[in-house]
Amino acid sequence: MNSNVHYYNQKKYCPHCREYKRYLQSIDASYCVACGSKVRLFSSADKKAFLAGLQSDKEASKKGTKRVS
């Protein structure tokens, strides 16, 4: 199996296209293959949900309980 297969399926969020797109990686940034804009790891909504999940996990670990997904 070719080890690059999974790399070509990876996607990041393109704010210009407003969806997750495949991207080209350079040393400094990643760029959308569809429009050429810089992409980021998460959309704003997904980032907010991710950070909220981290915060609730942190609070649960302080209380000694584990969050079950």
C-alpha positions as CSV (number, residue, x, y, z in Angstrom):
1,M,0.0,0.0,0.0
2,N,1.3,3.4,-0.9
3,S,2.0,5.5,2.2
4,N,1.0,8.7,0.4
5,V,-2.6,7.6,-0.1
6,H,-3.8,9.0,3.2
7,Y,-1.9,12.3,2.7
8,Y,-3.8,13.0,-0.5
9,N,-7.2,12.6,1.3
10,Q,-6.4,15.1,4.1
11,K,-8.4,18.3,4.1
12,K,-8.3,21.6,5.9
13,Y,-10.8,24.4,6.1
14,C,-10.7,27.1,3.3
15,P,-12.4,30.3,4.4
16,H,-12.8,31.4,0.8
17,C,-14.6,28.3,-0.3
18,R,-16.3,27.9,3.1
19,E,-15.7,24.2,3.2
20,Y,-13.0,21.6,3.9
21,K,-10.8,21.2,0.9
22,R,-7.7,19.3,-0.1
23,Y,-4.6,21.5,0.2
24,L,-1.0,22.0,-0.8
25,Q,1.5,22.3,2.0
26,S,4.5,24.6,1.9
27,I,7.0,25.4,4.6
28,D,5.1,28.4,5.9
29,A,1.5,27.7,5.1
30,S,-1.1,25.5,3.5
31,Y,-3.1,26.5,0.4
32,C,-6.4,25.4,-1.0
33,V,-6.1,23.4,-4.2
34,A,-9.4,24.8,-5.6
35,C,-8.8,28.6,-5.1
36,G,-5.3,29.1,-3.8
37,S,-6.3,30.8,-0.5
38,K,-4.6,30.0,2.8
39,V,-6.4,27.2,4.6
40,R,-6.6,26.5,8.3
41,L,-7.1,23.4,10.4
42,F,-10.6,24.1,11.6
43,S,-13.6,26.3,10.6
44,S,-14.5,28.8,13.3
45,A,-17.5,26.7,14.5
46,D,-15.4,23.5,14.6
47,K,-12.6,25.3,16.5
48,K,-15.1,26.6,19.1
49,A,-16.6,23.1,19.6
50,F,-13.1,21.6,19.9
51,L,-12.0,24.1,22.5
52,A,-15.2,23.6,24.4
53,G,-14.6,19.9,24.5
54,L,-11.1,20.4,25.7
55,Q,-12.4,22.7,28.5
56,S,-15.0,20.2,29.6
57,D,-12.4,17.4,29.6
58,K,-10.1,19.6,31.7
59,E,-12.9,20.4,34.2
60,A,-13.9,16.8,34.4
61,S,-10.4,15.7,35.1
62,K,-10.2,18.2,38.0
63,K,-13.3,16.6,39.5
64,G,-11.9,13.1,38.9
65,T,-14.6,12.1,36.4
66,K,-14.2,11.2,32.8
67,R,-16.3,12.5,29.9
68,V,-17.8,9.7,27.7
69,S,-18.4,10.6,24.1
